[in-house]
Amino acid sequence: MQETSYKKRTIRNLWLLYVVLSIAVFASLSTPAQAQNKRKTSTITIRVVDNATKEPLPGAITKIEELGVFGMANINGVVTLPNVPFGKWKIVTSILGFKEKGTVVAVSKDLQMTTRLDEESLTLDNVVVTAKRNTAGSGTTESIGRQAMDHIQATSLGDVMQLLPGGLLPDNKDMTSAERINIRSVGYDKNNAYGVSVIMDGMPINDDAAIGSLNGLSAGEGVDMRTIATDNIENIEVVTGVASAEYGEMTSGAVIVHTKAGTTPLRARMKVTPSVLQTSVSKGFRLPNNSGIMNASFDYANSSGDPRLRTEAFDRISTNLGWSKKIGIWSPNVRFSYSGVVDQSKIDPDEADKGTVTKNGNYSFRLSHDGRFAINRWFSRTLKYTIGANYSIRDSYQKKIISTGGTGRVLFNSREEGITLGNILPSSYWAEGGSKGKSLNLYGKLNNSLYVQTGTLRQRIIMGVEYRYSKNYGIGKYNENDALPITISDARPRRYIDIPGLTTLSAYLEDNLHFDWDWMPTDLRAGLRAQVSQPGKDESVSAISPRVNLTMKPTKWLNLRIGYGMNAKAPGLSYLYPDYKYFDKIVATYNDGTNQYTYYQTYIKKPDNTKLKNSITQRVQGGLDFTLWKGHSISLTGYIDRNTNGFSSTADYGLYTYNSYSLDNGSIQPQASGAPIIDWSNPNQVFISKLSSGLAVNNAASENKGIEFSMDLGRIDAIYTSFFIRGAWARSSTWTKGDSYSNPREYVGDSDLSPIKFVRDRSDQKQISERLSNQFEAVCHIPKLAMVASLTGQMIWYTHSKSTSPLSIPYRYIDSNLISHDITADMLSDLNYTIDGYNLQNQIIDTSDSRGVWSTPLWVMNARLTKNVSKYLKCSFYANNVNYYQPWTSNNITTTKSEKNTNNFSFGVEVSVKI
């Protein structure tokens, strides 16, 4: 009761804090607002045209990021930006299919200007096929444009991660297994992947409502990146640093995706590699009678594990429809998308009598509506909103032969506590079953931004609220025949629809300050985000996340950056509401020579996860950005990310008593025919069992630290080639906090019947991985030939992995009644001290740290070529591991050599037709 009251007070205080902050902001704005009304402002009128045809470009977006000013061109290509204060501003104009253009304008009166945009083409002088780092004032983000995605021939969203500092060139993957991404982590970390927020056109995609597993990807492990096709994507932002307070429900970073919106030619694309066949069609067209712009796309991808066998297959169908229009100061967008992914394993015809069939389908329908109001007044420059729904069907089916390990295996499937006569399974049988989940995610967000200027201080303030709801309406696990289950150890199917929904409310406030000091211009972004999940319930969790970024420019060629932030991710349904735990013990068995009669006793425990908290990451980072001569630049970023309360599980013991019955003491009385009579009041033996149900807790911990670097070494005009270097030194440590439980080392028998359990602290048992890698990239772009070619060499200078296992000494023990007792230093110093007959010294495990495994340097080289054959035809070619380098190497532990780069050689071609 006290815990519930405390949580209610916490929820109330969170919202009170947000209200107080909002009132404080508006109070502080009252004087600047009046001053700003007295200041001179201007109206900027911009006509946006195609530089080649001089035709207007309706729908072009024009914004002044520093002010939060936004405008969209009307049918005549005209944008009006009112109430722009006097000063020097950068006006950025963009539209789908054209090169973004930024113009710095000194505003001292009303202005009329024309902005000419060039259609994106390889004939332009500036073509970007790498990730572009943005560090000024907004944390660390990597922007990846359409040309970069085309050049690397990205098939799914996961492919673009290779362009990030520290990212690795991909293997020759076949897409038949789930694809998850980690940010700033060496190796796979489940909590890191779960903490990646994927946002499509302002609406998050998550697996919070998912239950169970699908094709090796369990709920609570993040989004399967194979489900997101790239052909309808215009650009991507990957937030790796301290994010804006606007973004929540994440711990490791965010992937922000913007799909196409605007008129485009009809484009058909086909990609062929040894393991993937992909084709897509897209078109953006203007509707009659000035009814807006419609975008439509279709994408199909097929992949097989081994093209010779075709027993493993992956199919993905994606369709997208989008509508956008400018209505006065309102710019609404409506988007609908469908993604259908099917993984299946087929029976080899030569082994049809013992083969296994699996089919995993993930079908997602997403409908979203977002819009902007270009209010351009002191109290609101731009008012944005997003509402939407995502409905996903996760259908897993399997048919296979089940072997029970011999005759007499009993099926435990009772759902009630007590003693049950069990059904006997055959030694083997065909089984069919699976699971069906139907996840619904609702989302709503309202965001307001405004601008204030006082002397040399400029402020852009954003504030907003957010609503999320996740619920699973699926039937859950099922068997075609419950008497012959697909999984013997889990023969009690669960209905997902019975699980409660998950509600999360958030509010945020952020101030972006620019101090226009001549001696050192400074940007400070300070924000606060508050969120609460399951408000008013016992399992409610809440978090407050402060985030600060400071950028200083002491000279024209140097930026200094420092940032600190906290990110929070609430537990999903699979963590908050696990299934009941069933414990079954056989108490009596009788075989009359014809039939077997087995009775078992069932205990049921409902896991209590009301103490589960948010997973929270604290991030500290700093950096230096050098702007050198002739466009050369160097960026260095050091970071430490630490999460000490990720999601994991631990033992949760309960004490249970059960009896056994036997012919020996007459408690089992055979009958002439049929089942025997059991004298339940006369047990042969009584057992006291310690059973652990398992409990979701915040015991997972990780620390990621490293130094990222990216260098633009400029262009040598004589050979039309630019040179880039990117890479990172990274070190990741993962461990599990809390206790581990073990039986006495001398004990032999049923683990549940062990008289005592020794308790050990496992916090010092860590898995440490370290890597130093970088990519050297030469990009040759010849505009006259409408061609761009790149050669990327990746060097992994070393990898190091190590497990720490210090001396394991028990510090507590649990007796037969589940009472905990401390183990003192005096007890440990006594060589003959025993506990329940077990020598304490024998329970000390002398495990030394494992020798770290160091690998030798390994390199690989990939080549890509993109060429506009004509105005309507573009061809691309790639070859990975072009020199087929597959060395035999060993490590410092063993002299046995193994072949490396064995899955890197591949090639492919892509043809794109534009009409």
N, C-alpha and C positions, 0 to 999 in steps of 0.2 A: 504493500500500500504506500509506504514511504517512497519506494522507487518510482512508482507511477506518478505520485505527486511531484517528485523532483523532475521527472521528464516533462510534465505539463508546465512547470515553471520555466524549464529550459526553453521549451517551444515559445512560451509567451515572451521571454526575455529576448529571444532571437528577433521576433517581429517587432518588439518594442525598440530594439537597437536600430533596426532598419528605418522605422518611422522617425526616430530621433535624428538619425543621420540625414534623412531626406529633408526634415524641417530645417536642420542646421544649414544644409546646402542652399535651400531657397531663401533662408534668412540672410545668408552671406551674399546672395545674389541681388538682394533688393537694391543696395546702393550701387553696385556695378551696373545693374540693369538700367537704373535711371541715368547713370553716367553714360552708358552706351547709347541710350536713346538720344542724348545730347550730342554724342559724337557723330561725325559725318559718316554716312554709309552710302553705298552705291548699288546700282543694279547692273549686273553684267549679263548681256545678251550675246549668246554664242550660236552661230550657225555652223552645224557640223556637216561636212560634205565628203564625198569620195574624192580623193586627190586625183584619181585618174579620169573619172567621168564627170566630176563636178556635180553629181547628183546628191541631193540631201540624203542623210542617213537617219531616218526616224528610229527612235528607240535607243539612240546613243546615250550612254550614261556619263554625266559630268559631275565631278565632285571636288570639293576642297577638303581634304582629309583633316587638316588642322582645325577647321571650323565645324566639321560635321555637316557641311552643306552638300546637298544632293539634288540633282535635277535630271530629268529624262527628256530627250528631244521629242517634239511633237511630229505630226505628219509632214511638216515642212523642214524637219531637221533642226528646229530652233529650240534652244534651252535658255530659260531665264532664271538667273540666280539673284534674288532680291536681298536687300539688307546685308550686303557684304561690307564689312568695315574697311576703312582705308588701311592700306598696308601692302606688303609684298606677299603674294600667295602663289602656291603652285596649283594650277588647275589641271586635273587629270581627266582625259576623255577616252572612253573605250566603247567598243561595240563588237559583238561576235563576228569573228572572221577578219578583223582589222587589227593593226598594230596599235597598242595603247600609246597615247601621246601625252606627255606632261609639259605644260608651259608655265613659266614663272612670269607673273604679271604684277606690275606696280599699280595699285588701285588708288586713285585720288579723285575720281569722278565717275559718272556713269560711262560704261564701256560697251561698245559693240565690236565683236571680233568674229573671225571665221577660223575654224579649226579643220584642217585637212588631214584625213586619215588614209593611210596606205593599207591596201588589202594584204593580209599576211601571205607571203610568198617567198620562195627561195631566191627570187630575184632581188629582194631587198638587201641593203647593205648589212643590216643588223638582224641576225637570226640566232635565237637562243635555244639551244638543245641541251642545256644543263639546268640544274636547279639554281635558283637565284636566292641568295641569303638576304634576309631583311633583319637588321638588328637595331635600327634606330628607334628608340623610345617604345618599342612594342614587344620586348622580349626577343627571343630567337625563333624565327620562322623560316621555312624553306618553301619558296614558291616554284611550282612546276607547271609550265604552260603546255598548250596543245602541241606546239612544235616539238617539245622535248618528249612528250608521250608518243608522238608519231615516230620520232627518230629511234627510240628504243623498242618500238613495236610492242607496247604494253598490252597484255591480254587481260589482266585484272589489276585491281588497285594495289595489290601487293608488289607488283613489278616496279612501281615507281620508287620504292624504298631504296633501290640501289643507287639513286642519285644523291642521297643524303651523305654528309660527312660520316665516315665510319661504316656506311652501308657496303655490302658485299655484292659483287656481280652474281647473278643467280645461276644455279645449276640448270641442267637441261631437264626441268621438271615437267611432269606429264599431267598435272592438275587432278590426279585421281585421289589425292588425299587432302584433308583440310589444310588451309593456309592461314596462319595467324601471324601478326606482326608484333614485334617488341620495339620499343623506342629506348635507345641508350642502354641496351642490355646485351651483354655478351652471352649468347645462347638463349634458350627458351625459358621464360619465366611466366607461369600461368597468371599470376597476379598482375604482372606488367601488361600482358596482353589484354586481360579483362579491364585494365585501367586505361586503355586507349579509346578515346571518344571519337567515333566516326560521325560526322555531321554532313548530311546531304541537303544542300539548299536550305540551310537553317534548321533542319529537322534531324535529331539524333537517330542513329541506328544502333540498337543494342540487343543483347540477349538476356535482359533482366527477367523476362517472363518465360524463358526456356527452362525445361526440366529434362533431366536425363542426358543422353548423348546421341550424337548423330555423326556417323562416319568418322569416328575417332575424336570428334570435337565435343567435349562435355559442356554442359551449361556452366556458366561462370568462368569461361576461358576465352571470351572475346568473340569478335565477329569473324566469320569465315570470309576472307578477302576475295576468294574465288567467285563469290556471288555478285560482286560489283564489277561490271564491265566498264571499260574506259572510253569507248568510242563516243559516248554522249557527254563526256566531261570536257568542260572548257579549260578549267585550271584547278589546281590543288594547292592548298596550304597545309604544311605539316608543322605544327607547333611543338617544338622540342624544348623551349625555354620556359620561363615564367609567363604563364598565359594571362590574358586579360580576365578580369573578374566576371566578364560576360559568359565565360565558358566554365561549365561545371560537370559533375558526375564523371570525373576522370582522375587518374593518379599519375600516369606516365606521359601523357601528351594527347594531342588532338589532331585528327586528319579532317580538314575542312574541304568539302568538295562542292564545286559550283558547276552545274550542268549547263548545257547550251540554251541560250534564250536570244532569239533574233533570227533574221532572215539568213539563210545559207543556201548554196546550190545543192542540188541532189548529188549525194556522194555515196558511192558504193565501194566497199573495201573488202579484200580477201587476203587472208594470211595463211600460209602453209609452212609448217615445220614438221620434223619427223614425228612429233607426238601431238601436235595441235592443229586443228583446222578451224579457222574462224572467219566469219563473214558478217558484214554489217551494212545497213543502208540508213541514211539519215537525210532529212530535208527540213529547212525552216522557210516558211512562206507567209506572206501577208494575206489575211482574210479580206474578202470583199467588203465594201462599204465602211472602211476604216474600223473594222471589228477586232483589230488586234493582230498579233503574230502567233502562228502555231508552229511548234517544233515537234517532229516525230522521228523516231529512230527505232531500228530493229537490229538485234545482235544475236548471232548463234555461234556457239563454240562447242567443239567436240574434241575430246582427248581420250587416249587409251594408254594403259600402262605398258603394253607390249603390242605393237601393231600386227605382229605375226599371229598372236593368239586371240586378241579381242575379247578376252574374258573379263578384263577390267575396263570400265568405260565411264566417262564423265560427259554430261551434256548440260549446256546452259543456254537458256533462251531469255533475252531481256528486251523489253519494249518500253518506250518512254513517250509520253505525250505532254507537251507543255504549252500553255497559253499565256501571253503577256500583252499588256496594253497600258497606255497612258491616258488617264482620265483626269484632266485638270492637274491638281497637285498630288493626285493619287496614282501610284504605279503598282497595280496588282499583278500577281502571277499565280497560276494554278497548274499543278503538275500531278500527273498520274504515271506510275511506273509499275511494271510487273517483272519479276525475276523468278525464273524456274530453274532449279538445279537438281539434276538427278545423277546420283552415283550408283553404279550397280556392278556386282560381280556375278558372272554367269557360269553355269556348269560347263566344264570341258566335256564335249560330246563323248570322249573316250572314257570318262569317269562319271557318267551320269548317275550310276548307282550309288556313289558315295560323295557326290559333289555338294556344294553349298551355294545357295542363291541368296544374294543380299541386294536390296534396293533401298536407297536412302534419298528421299526427295525433300527439297526445301523450297517452298513456293511462297513468294512474298508479294503483297499488294500494298502499294503506298500511295496515299492521296494527301497532298499538302497544298496549302494556300498561304502565300506570304505577300506582304505589300509594304509600301513606304508612302508616307505623306511628307512631301517637301514643304513643311510649314515655314521654315526660314524666318522664325521670329525669335526674340531673345529667350523665351521660355522653352522653345523647342525648335531646333533646326530640322531634325529628321525624326519622325516617329515611325518605328518599324514594328511589325508583328508577324508571327508565324503560328499557324494552327495546322494540325494534321493528324493522320492516323496511319498506322502500319499494321497490317494483318499478315501473319506468317503461319504457314502450315508446315510442320516438320513431321514427315511420314517415314517411318523406318520399318522395313519388312524383311524377314529372314525365313528361309526354309533350309533345314539341314538335318542330318542324322545325329541324334543324341545318343551317346554311349554312357550308360549308368555305372560302368565299372564292374558289372556282374549282376547276378540275380539277387533279389531281395532288397533292392534300394527302395526306401520308403519315401513317399512324397509328403513334404510338410506344406500344407496350404490352409490350415485352419486360421480363421480371423478372430477367434475368441480364445480367451484364456481358459485353461483346463486341459483335460485329457481327451484325446481323440484317437479313434481307430484309423490308422493310416492306410492309404492306398499303395499297393506295391507296383513299382514301375517295371516294365520289361527291361531286359538287358540292353536293348537298343530300340530306337523308334524314330520315325520321321516326325519332325515338329515344325509348326508354322506359327509365327507371331511377330510382335514388334511393338511399336509405340506410335501414338498419334498425338501431336501437340498442336494447339491452335492459339498462337500468341497474339494478343491485341495490345498495341502501344498507342496511347493518346498523348498529344503534346500541344502545349500552348505557351507562347512567349510574347511579351510586350516590352519594347525597348525605346527609351527616349534619350536623345542627345541634345545638348545645348552648348552655347559658346559664350564666354565672357572675356573681355580684355580690359585690363587696368594697367596703364603705363607699359612697362616692359613685360608684364605678366599676361600670358594668354592661357585660358583654361577651356578644355573641352570635357564636359561632364556627361557621363552616360549612367543610366539607372534603368532597372527593369525587374520584372518578375517572371517566373517560369513555373509551369505545371507539367508533371509527368504522371502517367498512370499505366501500369502494366498488369495484364491478367492473362492467364492461360485457360482456354475453354476446351481443351482436348480431352479425349477419353482416357489418355495415358497408355500405360502398358497393357497389352492384351495377348491372349493365346487363342488360336483357332479352336483348340481343344484344351480346356483347363486341366484335364486329366493327363495330358501329355504336353507339359510346358516347354517353351523354347529355352528357358533358363531354369534349371532345377533349383538352384540356390535362391532364386527370386521368383517364386511361384505364386505370389500374391499381387496381382496387378493393382495399380493405383490410379484413381481418377484425378487427372490434373484439374478438372473443373472445380473440384472441391477445395482447392487451395485458394486462400484469399488473394486479392489483388494488391498491388504495391503502388502507393501514392507518395510522390515527392514534391515538395514545394520549395522554391528557392527565390531569393531576392538578392540583388547586387547593386553596388554603387561604386563608381570609379571616377577619379579626377585625373585628367591628363593635363599637366601643367608644363608650359614652355616659358622659360626665363630668357628673354632676348637680351642677354648681357653681351656687350661688345667683347669683353675680355674672355668670356667662356659661356657660350650658349648652353643651356641645360634643360633637359627634359626629365620630368618626374611623373611616373604613372603609379598612382596609389589606389588600390581598390580593396573592397571587402565583399565577400560572398557568404551568405548564410543559407543553409538548407536543412530541411527536416523531412525524414521519411516515416511513413506510417504515423502521422500525428494523432495523438490521443490514445495510442495503443501501447500495450506493455512492451512490444518489440520496437518501439519508436527509437530512431537514432537521429542525431543532429550534428552539425559541424559548422564552424565559422572559419573561413579561409581568407586570411589576409594575403595580398600580393603587391609587391613593390618592384618597380624597375626604375633605375636611375641611369641616365646617359649624359655624359659631359663631353664637350668638344673644346679642349684647351688650345688646340691649333687646328688649322684647316685640314691637316693630314692625319689627325688622330682622334678617334672616339674612345672614351672610357666607359665601360658598362659594368653595372652590378645589379643583381636582382635576388629577391627572396620571395618564395611563395609556398603556400600550402594548397594541396589538391585533395579532394575527398571523393570517395566512391562508395555509395551505399550498397549493402548486400542485396543480391537479387533473390528471387523466389526460391531458387534451389538451395540457397544458404539459409534463408529465414524459415522456410517451412519444409524441412526434410520429412521423409516418410517415417511411419512408425517402425520401430525395430522389433522384430519377432525373434524369440529365442525358443528353440525346440530341443527337447531332450527325450530320447527313447527310454521308456520306463518299464515296458514289458514286451516280450516277444515269445511267440509259440508257433511251432510248425507241426502240423499233424501228418506230414508226409505228402499231403496234397495241396494244402493252402497254408500261407503264412499270415499270421495275425500279429501286427506290430502296433503298439500303442505309444503315443508320444504326448508329452506335456508341453504346453505353449505358454510363454510369458510375453507380455507386450509392454513396450515402453515408448512413450512419446518424448522425443528429444526436446529439451527446453533451450531455445536459442534467443531468449529475451535479453540476454546480456551481450549479444553480438553487437559490435560497433562498426562504424565506417572504417574502411581502409583509407589511410591518410599518408600522403607522401610530402615530405618537406624538401624543398629544392633551393639550393644556393648556387649561384653561378656568377661569373665575371668574365669580362672579355675586353679585347683590344682590337680595334679596326684601323688599319693603316690604308690611307689613300695615297698612292705614289704617282709617279709620272706616267703620262701616256696611258692612263686607264688601268695601270697595275694596282692591285689591291691585295691585302692580306687580312684575314680575319681569324682570330684565336678566341676560343671560348673554353673556359674551364668550369666544371660543374660537379656537384655532389648531390645525388638524390638518395634519400633515405626513407624507407617505409618499414616501420616496426610493428605494424598491426594489420598485415595482409590476412587474407582468409585461408584457413587450414582446418584441420580437425584434430581432436584429442580424445583420449579415453574418458569414458564417463561410467564408472563401475556401479553396479547394483548387486545386491545380495539376494540370491534366489535359492529356495529349498525344493528339491524334488526327490521322489522315492524310486526305488527299483523293486520289481516283483519277479519271483522265480518259482520254478517247480520245486526247488530244493526245500523251501520252507512252507510249501503248500499254498502260497498266495495265488498261484496260477493253477486252476483246477480244470483239466481237460474234460471235454464232453464227447459223447459218442459221435456226434457230428456237429459241425459248425464251430463257432467261436468259443473259446474257453471262458469260464467264469473267473473273474479277478476279484480277490478279496482286497479291496482298496484300503481296508483298515489294518492290514497285516503286511506291511512292507518288508522286503528282505533286507534292504539297506536304505539309509537316508544320506543324501549328499547335499552339501552346501556349496553353491557355485557362485563365483564372481564373474559376472557377465558385463561386458562393456558395450554400450550402445553406440559410442562415437558421438561427438558433439562438434558442431561448427564453432570455431573460435577465431580470434585475431592473433594467432600465434606465428604466422608466416612473416619473415623479415627479409629485407634485401637492402643492399647498398650498391648503387652504381655511381662510379666517378670516372672522370676522364678529361681529356683535352681534345677538342675538335679543332680542325684547321681547314681553311679553304683559301686558295690563292688563285688570283687571276693574273697570269703572267703576261697578259697583253697579246697583241697580234703582230705578226711579221707580215707586212703587206706584200712583200715580194713573193711569198708563197701562199698568201691568202689563209694563213693558219693562225689560230689562237690556241693558247696553251693554258691548261688548268691543272691544279693539284688539289685534291681533297682527301681527307682521312681523319683518323682519330686513334688515340691511345685510350683504351677503355678497360675498366676492371669492374667485375660484378661479383658480389658475394651474396649468397642466399643461405638462410638457416631457419630453423624452427625453434621458437622460444618455448619455454614451459617444460613440462616433465615428460619422461618416458617411463613405462612400466615394464618390468620383466620378472619372470619367475626365478627362483633360486637356480643357480647354474647346475646344481646336482639333481634338480627335480626332474623326474621322468614320469609322464602321465598326461592326463587331460589338463590342458592349460587352464581351463575354467575352474578346476578343482585344486589348484595350487593353494597351499595353506596361507602363504604370504606373497606379497608383491613388493619388490624393491623399486624405489622411485629414484630416478636420476635426472639431473639437469642436462638438457641437450643443447643449450644455447651456444656452447662453444664448438659444436660440430657444424662446420661450414663447408660449403662448396664454393670455391673461388676460381673464377675464370678471367683470363686477361688476354688482350690482343692488341697488337699494333699493326695497323694496315693503312694503306693509302692507294689512291687511284691517280694515275697520270693520264691526262686526256689531251689529245691533239685534235682540234676541230678545224677541218679545212672547208671553207665556204667560198665558192666561186659564183657570185651573183650572175655573171654573164652566161654561165652554163646551167644556172638554176640547180645547183648541186651542193650538197653538204655531205662530207664524209668525216668519220671520227674513228680514231684508234685509241682504245682505252686499255691501259696496262694496269693490272691490279697486283700489288705486292703485299702479301701478308708476311710481315717481317718475323713475327713469332706469335705463337699462341702458347699459353701456359694455363694449366689446370691443376688444382690441388684440393685435397680434402683434409680438413683439420679434424683430428680425433684425439683430443687430449685424454689423460687418464680419467676413466669413468668410475667415479666413486658414488655409491648410493648415499643419499643424505636423509632419506626417510624410508619407512616401510609401512605397508598396510597389512593388518592382521586379518584373521579369518572373519572378523566381524566388521571389516572395512573401517576400522579405527586407525588413524594415522599416528605414527610414533616417530620422533626425531632420532637420528643416529648421531651420537655425540663423538667428539674427538677422542675421548677416553675409550669408547667402544671400539673405535677404529684402531687405536694404538695397541689394544689387547689382541695378540696373535691367536688366542684360543677362544675369543668371544663368539658365541653362537646365538642365533635367533631362531627359535622354534626348531632347533637341531641343525641348522645350517650355519657353517662357519662364515663369519662376516668377511674375513680376509679373502676368501675364495670368490666373493662377489665383486671385488675390485678388478676391473677389466683394464689391463695395461695395453692400450692401443696407442701406438705412436702415429704422428702425422704421416700421411702418405707422401712419398716422394713426388714432388711436382713434376709434371710431364711437360717438357719443353719440345716444341716442334721446330723443325728447320724452316727457313724461309721458303715460301711457295708463291709462284707468280703465275698469272694467266693473262692472255691478251685477247681482246674482243674487237671486232671491226664492224662498222655499220656504214651504209651508203644510202642516201636518199636523193632521188633525182626526179625533177619535173621533166618528163619526156616531152610533154606538150602542155598547152593551157589546160587540158582536160585529163591528162594521164600522169600519175606519179607512181614511181616504183621504188621500193626499198628492199635492201638485202642486208642480212646480218650473218656473221660467222663468229661463234664463240670458240675460244681456244684455237685460234686460227692456225697456229703451228703444231697443233696436236701434241702439246707438252704434257706428258703423263709420267713424271719421274717416280722412281722407287726410292723412298726415303725411310729412315728410322728415327727414333727419338732417343732421349737420354736414358730411358729405362731399359730398352731392349735393342739388340742389334738386328732383330728381325725386321726386314724392310717390307713396306706395303706401298702399293701404287696409289698415287694421288691424282687429283683432277680427272678421275675416271668417269665422271658424269658431266663434264663441262663441254665436251665437243658437241656442237650442234650447229645447224644452219637453217636459214629460212628466208622466204621471200614474201613480200607484200605488194599488192597492186591496188591502187586507189584511182577510181574514175570519178570525175566531177563534171556534172552537166549543168 
